[in-house]
Amino acid sequence: MSVEEIKTAIKDKKLVCPQCSKPVTDFDKYIQMTVDVWDGFGDSRLGTGGDKVTLICGNEGCSWKERTEYWRNFLG
């Protein structure tokens, strides 16, 4: 999962606002969530699992905005 997937989905108008049913126009505060961190003698690892983003409708007359890790649920 990457920020590029979200950018592409917004550019291709595939993310849909649940309030006005129009394409989501923007996003904010993308993070990749950490699942585990291992730091051994001379070796370390960071495990990630999923991502979280704030989706912003941005269409006229609609103020919908949601922070979610389930952004794929808004793919139309």
Contact map, one row per residue, 1 for C-alpha under 8 A:
1110100000000000000000000000000000000000000000000110000000000000000000000000
1111110000000000000000000000000100000000000000000010000000000000000000000000
1111111000000000000000000000010000000000000000000000000000000000000000000000
0111111100000000000000000000000000000000000000000000000000000000000000000000
1111111110000000000000000000000000000000000000000000000000000000000000000000
0111111111000000000000000000000000000000000000000000000000000000000000000000
0011111111100000000000000000000000000000000000000000000000000000000000000000
0001111111110000000000000000000000000000000000000000000000000000000000000000
0000111111111110000000000000000000000000000000000000000000000000000000000010
0000011111111110000000111100000000000000000000000000000000000000000000000000
0000001111111100000000001000000000000000000000000000000000000000000000000000
0000000111111100000000000000000000000000000000000000000000000000000000000000
0000000011111111000000111000000000000000000000000000000000000000000000000000
0000000011111111000000110000000000000000000000000000000000000000000000000011
0000000011001111100000110000000000000000000000000000000000000000000000010111
0000000000001111110011110000000000000000000000000000000000000000000000000111
0000000000000011111111110000000000000000000000000000000010000001000000000100
0000000000000001111110000000000000000000000000000000000000000000000000000100
0000000000000000111110000000000000000000000000000000000000000101000000000000
0000000000000000111111000000000000000000000000000000000000000100000000000000
0000000000000001111111100000000000000000000000000000000000000000000000000000
0000000000000001100111110000000000000000000000000000000010100000000000000000
0000000001001111100011111000000000000000000000000000000010000000000000000000
0000000001001111100001111100000000000000000000000000001111100000000000000000
0000000001101000000000111110000000000000000000000000000111100000000000000000
0000000001000000000000011111000000000000000000000000001111000000000000000000
0000000000000000000000001111110000000000000000000000111100000000000000000000
0000000000000000000000000111110000000000000000000000111100000000000000000000
0000000000000000000000000011111000000000000000000001110000000000000000000000
0010000000000000000000000011111100000000000000000011110000000000000000000000
0000000000000000000000000000111110000000000000000011100000000000000000000000
0100000000000000000000000000011111000000000000011111000000000000000000000000
0000000000000000000000000000001111100000000000011111000000000000000000000000
0000000000000000000000000000000111111000000001111000000000000000000000000000
0000000000000000000000000000000011111000000001111000000000000000000000000000
0000000000000000000000000000000001111100000001110000000000000000000000000000
0000000000000000000000000000000001111110000111100000000000000000000000000000
0000000000000000000000000000000000011111000111000000000000000000000000000000
0000000000000000000000000000000000001111111110000000000000000000000000000000
0000000000000000000000000000000000000111111100000000000000000000000000000000
0000000000000000000000000000000000000011111100000000000000000000000000000000
0000000000000000000000000000000000000011111100000000000000000000000000000000
0000000000000000000000000000000000000011111110000000000000000000000000000000
0000000000000000000000000000000000001111111111000000000000000000000000000000
0000000000000000000000000000000000001110001111100000000000000000000000000000
0000000000000000000000000000000001111100000111110000000000000000000000000000
0000000000000000000000000000000001111000000011111000000000000000000000000000
0000000000000000000000000000000111110000000001111100000000000000000000000000
0000000000000000000000000000000111100000000000111110000000000000000000000000
1000000000000000000000000000000110000000000000011111000000000000000010000000
1100000000000000000000000000011110000000000000001111100000000000000010000000
0000000000000000000000000000111110000000000000000111110000000000001111100000
0000000000000000000000000011111000000000000000000011111000000000001110100000
0000000000000000000000000011110000000000000000000001111100000000111100000000
0000000000000000000000010111000000000000000000000000111110000000111100100000
0000000000000000000000011111000000000000000000000000011111000011110000000000
0000000000000000100001111100000000000000000000000000001111100111100000000000
0000000000000000000000011100000000000000000000000000000111110111000000000000
0000000000000000000001011000000000000000000000000000000011111110000000000000
0000000000000000000000000000000000000000000000000000000001111100000000000000
0000000000000000000000000000000000000000000000000000000000111110000000000000
0000000000000000001100000000000000000000000000000000000011111111000000000000
0000000000000000000000000000000000000000000000000000000111101111100000000000
0000000000000000101000000000000000000000000000000000000111000111110000000000
0000000000000000000000000000000000000000000000000000011110000011111000000000
0000000000000000000000000000000000000000000000000000011100000001111100000000
0000000000000000000000000000000000000000000000000001111000000000111110000000
0000000000000000000000000000000000000000000000000001111000000000011111100000
0000000000000000000000000000000000000000000000000111100000000000001111100000
0000000000000000000000000000000000000000000000000001000000000000000111111100
0000000000000000000000000000000000000000000000000001101000000000000111111110
0000000000000010000000000000000000000000000000000000000000000000000001111110
0000000000000000000000000000000000000000000000000000000000000000000001111110
0000000000000011110000000000000000000000000000000000000000000000000001111111
0000000010000111000000000000000000000000000000000000000000000000000000111111
0000000000000111000000000000000000000000000000000000000000000000000000000111
